[in-house]
Amino acid sequence: MTSFDYLMQRQQSLREHKRFRNLVARQLDGVHVIDPDGRRLLNFGANDYLGLGMEMRGHEGSHDEQLVGNIDSDLWVNGGSGASALLSGWTTCHERLSTQIAELEETEAAVLFPTGFAACSGAVSALAEAGDLILSDELNHASLIDGCRLSRAECVVYPHRDWQKVDHVLQQRRQEFTRVWIVTNTVFGMDGDVAPMDRLQEVAETHDASVIADEAHGTGVLGNDGSGVCDALGVKNQIAIRIGTLSKAVGSQGGFVAAPRVVVDHLVNHCRSLIYSTSLAPAAVTAALAGIGEIRTRPERRQRVQKLARHVRSELSIAVANDLEASVPIIPVVVGTDPRVIEVSAQLAKSGFYVPAIRPPTVPEGTARLRISLSAAHRTEMIDELLVAIRNFM
């Protein structure tokens, strides 16, 4: 039985017992919702207790102070969705964004989360169960780690990017477990390095395992189409479950999981961080739609930030494994001790540069560092001035 067959069986059981749930794309209109069939219904499913959210959505520029008080009119369009996705919080805009993400990721479906953290921790904890094995990179993001801990699966933490260790563990222990999940970031946020997704996928195929890839720092930045590392390494269509964030390159807020329909349906029915959270705010959805549109139509943005990343790494003599890794716009400058990195960061600040000092436990002991994050909006002269300042203080 494959990792997805058992999901199909469970969903069939839910259907037989009339307990299967699915998302319905509704329109919100003040105190009403409009169903897909056009029915206009009074909305008793939202948690917008004072009506401020619906007023901000439906009456931009209105000044009914009896209801909303002295709220800046510029904020009125930024109301919340009012409910979880399974109640009335999944709107036609949410549906459109999930469709566009699925198209970008070339998957059957996608589902939105209020944060990237919720997407990572919720997806891993909902998919991995008792009797399963998770293999997790030792430098995975905290949200993935929490997902592993929340699941009832056994978790083996493998050395950073060591796909051979993953292979070895599965050679020895695969038969002990019902399902196996290999969980990893594709780009690691504090190191700016790239996971060997092609090698991990080969190991997964050999041992009947499934890869869960968190593309938080890859989406919009890497790949031929901007969908991330899996595309750049040619395994986008083999790695079925990919998690992303809307709060980084996309320029909005929230998270998503792009996957086969059976996986997305499983999350809709079992993922606690999706079911029990108010859905993504409409303003964030609108911003994300614009961001996804930019990623799909303006490749020059990611080409520029990749060029800047390669330039900075070259100037600072930071070794990388390949050109893909050189293109990641997260550049760590390891200083060593906590006092020293704080001192250097403060000196840079006095010179007009904010470069945060990253210390344990976020990074391992003895590897306190400056973390440079680049943007396509940075001008070349800004980058060169920063490089001069770093050389002066290091």
Secondary structure, DSSP 8 states (H G I E B T S, - for coil): --TTHHHHHHHHHHHHTT-------BEEETTEEE-TT--EEE--S---TTSHHHHHHH-TT---HHHH-S--GGGGGG----SBIIIII-BHHHHHHHHHHHHHHT-SEEEEESSHHHHHHHHHHHH--TT-EEEEETT--HHHHHHHHHSSSEEEEE-TT-HHHHHHHHHHHGGG-S-EEEEEESB-TTT--B--HHHHHHHHHHTT-EEEEE-TTTTTTSSSSSS-HHHHTT-TTT--EEEEESSSTT-S--EEEEE-HHHHHHHHHH-HHHHTSB---HHHHHHHHHHHHHHHH-HHHHHHHHHHHHHHHHHTT---SSHHHHT-SEEEEEEESHHHHHHHHHHHHHTT----EE-TTSS-TT-EEEEEE--TTS-HHHHHHHHHHHHHH-
